[in-house]
């Protein structure tokens, strides 16, 4: 059955280039011209080109959320983005390459076409981008106009970079005024054969199973959670070691394990299976760069800590939306859990290097309806003693 036909108009802007930046995108019904979805976001400090690409990705995802089988005609006033996405111009800038890859991953290439249009014919996307920048300057999130349709959530292809997660708001509020928070009980998986040796074990490696000690740790964690009796849902990374850890608790509580791809471990590329010392000996420059910048990628990897934070933040928001006001066991890995903790604290990216996270340890974060987050527990291993 043929899908629907959409027109995506997207734009982005930066006041300063680089400077405070935002994007806007609309999805139109190709037959009627009616706007059926809008998306916009303030993205912080960025260039015009980054904002334009972010607008394109948001527009495509909004269209995908409406109909993944649709044919999409993209119209933008950015000659650069149109020519690069059409394959006529090479993408040389390192900031543009992953964004272009994100855009290409949303739909099969055969379903999308790109056309340049003058700025005066892209007024709706331009308006949304400016609304997003104005909202960011005022310290608030962009909201659609009354009667306008917000973009629907779209499924995220595995392995792609995602929109930047919103930073937690600062301030104090009485929990009674905000309703019940959504509580994440964050559980790192139990040990595998690689864990005691402190070897890199990410999403592109051997996907090891739990060791005998790891299974014991998973059962102890399950006992502790069953005794508390507060967990109402179980969500896990798709990796084998996390699924096995999650299933131990799910069996005791009579719950199903829901898989969330955004919770998978970082892709460590050529470092998979190596110790830190081995990686330092074989790839010294790459390792130093990775430790110095959240945008650097492990040798041969598809993602950085920055893109990990983006997909983890989106996964967080999906879980909160599905289980609002509930307590959720979230079983994941070192990097995603540390990232969720640092996002809750509003800490800089290098804060992940200043946290200890033991195998089968608990952390806990509560999320309130006003956007605030509260770290309640970090690296608790008392159930393993």
N, C-alpha and C positions, 0 to 999 in steps of 0.2 A: 504494500500500500504506500503510495507516494506521500511524502510529508508536506507540510505547509510551506508557503513561500514568505520569507521575511526580508525586510530591509533593516540593516543595522547602520545607524549613524553614530559616529564616535568622535570625541575630541578630548584634548587635554591642554592644560596651560600651566605656566609657571611664572609667578610674579618676581622676576629677577633673573631667571634662566641661568643657573639654577636658583631656586628660591621656593617659597611656599607654593605648593602645586596641588592640582586636583584634576579629576577627569569627569566626563559625563558621557552617557550613551543612551540611545533610545532604540527600541525595537518597534518597527512598524509592520502592520499587515501589508504585504506587497500588493494585494488586490484593492484594498480600500484606502491605503495611506494612513490609517489610524494608528496612533501610538498605543501600543499594548503593554509596554514595559519601559521603565526608566531605571537607570543606575547612575550613581555619582558617589564620589568619595574624595575627601581630602587626604593626600598621601604623604604630607610632610614636605621635606626639602628634596626637590628633584628638578630635573630639566624638563623642558617642553616635550622633547622626544620620548622620554620615559613616561610622562603623563599621557601622551597620545597613545602609546602602546598599551598602557594600563587601561585606558578607555576602550580600546579595541577588544582586549581580553574580556573586560566586564560585559561589553555588548554581546560578544559571541556566547559567553556563558549564560547570559539572560535568555538569548534565543534558544540555546540548547536546553535550558530548563523548561521552556515552553514546548519544544518538539525536537528531540535529538535527530529526527529524520528529515528535518526541514532543509530546504535550499535557502542559502543566505546571500544576499547581495550587500556587501559592505561598501559604504560611501563615506569617505573622509576627505577633509581639506588638507591633510598632510601628504604632500607628494612623496616624502621620504617613506612613510609607512606603507602607502599604497604600492609604490614601486618595489620596495623590499619584500613585501608579502606576496606580490605577484611574481617574484623571482627574477625580475629584470635588473635589480640592483643588488650588489653584494651587501651583506650585513657585517661590517667590520668592527663596529664599536662593541666592546665586551658587555656593556650594560644592555644593549639592544638584543644580543643573541639569545639569551634565555627568555626574554619577553616574547620574541618572535616564535620561539619554540612553544611557549605556553599557548599562544594564539593558534598555532597550527594543530595543537593537540586536542582542541575542543571539538572540531568537526573533521571528518575526512576531507581532504583537499578538494575532492570532486564536488562537494556541496557548497563551496564558498567561492565567490568572485569578488574582486576589488576594483573600485572605480573612484577616481579623483573627482571632487566637486568643489566649486568655489566656496569660500567661507560664508558668503551670504546665504548659501543653500544648506548650511550646517548649523543654523541658528539654535536649534533645540539642544543639540549636544553641547554647543558652546555655552549656552545659558546654564545648563546643568553643571558644567565644569566650574563656572564662575560662582554658582551657588555653593558648590562644595568648598571652594577656596574661601568664600565669605564665612561659611560655617566654621571652617577650621580656624580662621582668624578670631572668631568669637568663642572658640573653645568648646564647640558642640559638634555633634555628628550631623551630616546632611540628612534631611528627611524629605520624602516626596511631597509635592503639593497636595492639598485636599482634593480627592477625586482621582489623583494620578495613580497609576499602577506601578508598584515597586517591582523590581526584577525578581523573578522566582529563583529559589535556590537551584543550582545546577550540579549534577554529578561531576566529580573531579576525576579526570583520568589519572591512573596511577603514575607516580613518578614526576608529575609536573609541578612547577612552582605555582604558588597560589597568592591571592591578594594579601597584603600585609595585614596582620591582626590589629585590631584597635587596642590602644594602650589603656590600661585601667585608669579610671578617674580617681583623682585624689580627693580626700575629704572624709568627714565623719557623718554617719547617719544612723538612726536608731533602727536595728533590725526589725522591730515590730512594725515600723512604717513601711518596710519594703517587702514584707511577706517572707516566706521561707526561702533561704538561699538554696542554690543548687550546690551540692557538695561533691567534689571529686576526691575519692580515696585513691591516690595514685600508688600503684604497686609495680615495682620493678620486677621483672621475671626472675625466676630462680636460676641457679647456676647451670651453665653448660660446661662441657669439657674445656672451652676456651676461657671461661670466666676467671678461674684461679690464676691463670697465666697472664691475665690482663691483656689479652689479644684483641685487636680491633675486630668487631663482629657486627657488621651492619646489615643493610637490606640487600646487598648484592653479593654476599658471601655464601657460605655453605648452608645457612639456615639450620643450625644444629638443634637437636632435641635437648631436653633437660637431662642432666646427669642424675645419678642416684641421689646425690645430695640436693640437687635442684628440685627433684620431686618431693623430697622430704621438706624442703623449705616451702614449696607450694602448699603442701598439706598443713603445715603449721600456720601459714598465712590464712588459709581457709578456715581453720579452727578458730583463730582469733576473730575473724570477721563474723563467723556464725555465732560466736558467743555474744558479740555486740548486737547482732540482729538488726542492723540499720541499713544494710545494703539492699537497694531495690532494683538495681539493674547492673549488668556486667558488660563492659565494652573492652575490646582487646585489639591490639595491633594484629595484623595478619600473619606475623612471623610464628614459626612453630613453637618456639620457647615461650612466647607470651600466651599463645592459645592454650598450651598445656597448663600453664600457671593459672590462667583464668578459669579453665574448666574445673580445676580442683574446687574452687569456691562455688562455681555455678552448680555443680553436682550437689553440694551440701545444702544450698539454698533453694534448689528447685528452679533455677533460672536458666535462661538461654544466654549464650555468649554472642553478642553483636560485634561484628568485625568493622573496624574503622581504619581504612587504609592510611589516613593522615597520621596515625600514631606509630607507624613503622619507624625503625631506626634509620639514622643517616646512612646514605650510600658512601662507604669509605673507599670505593674504587680499588686501586692497586694496594692499598694498605690492609685490605681484608686478610685476617689471619695472622698479621704481623704484631709483634709487641711494639711498644712505643720506641724502644731502643733500636729495633730492627728498622722501623720506618724512618727513624732519624738518621740511621746509617745509609739507607738506600735512597731516601728522598729528602735530604736535609733542607734544601731551599723551599720545597713545597710544604714541608711540615712547619717551618718557621713562618711562612706566609699564612698558613692556616691558623696558627696560634695568634698571629698579629691582626687578622682581619676576619670578621664574620662573613665577608663576601668571598673569601678564598675557598677553593674546593680541594679536597684531597686528590691526590694524583689519579687521574682517570675517572673521577667521580662526576655524577650528573648534578650534584647539588652542594650548596654551602650551608653553613649554620643559619644564614639569613633566609634562604629559601626553606630550610627546615622550620624556622620560626613561622614563616607564612603559612605553610600547610598545617602545622600543628595548631596555630591559632584558629584556622578555619575549622579544623576538626573539633576543637574546643567549643566553638560557637554552635556547631551542629549538635553536639552532645547536649549542651545547655538548652538548646531549643527543643530537643526531643524529650528531655527529662527535667524540665523546669521544676524547681522546688524539691527534687528528689536527691537521694544519696546514691552515687554511681561509683562502682569499682571500675577504675580505668587502668588496665594492665598494659604497660608499655616498656620502654627502654631508657637507658641513661640519658641520651641526648634529648628526646622529646619531654621526659619528665622534668629535667633540669630547665628546659626551655619554658614549660608551663609555669614552673615556680618563678622564674625570673620575669616572665610577662606579668604574673600576678603582682610582683613587687615593683614593676616598672623599672627594673634594673637594666644596665647596659648589657650587650651581648656577651662581653667577656666575663660576666658574672658566672657563667656556666663552668668556668675553670676553677671557681672558688667554692664549689659545693662537692661534698662527698655523698655518693649514693650507692649503698651496698646492695648486693643481690637480695631480692625478696624483701626489700625495705618499703615502709609506708611513708608517704607524704600525704598531706590533705590541704585542699584549697577550697574555700567557699566563694561563690559568685552571687552577688546581689543584683536585683533588677535595675538598679541605677547605674550599673557598670562597674561598681567597686568590687574588688577582690581581696580576700583575706587569707594569708598563709597560716594554717593552724598546726601543721606538723611537718617535720623534715627528717628524713632518714631514720625512722623509727624501726629498730630491729629487736625490740624487747620480746616479741613473740618467738624469736629464734633461740632464746637463751634456755 
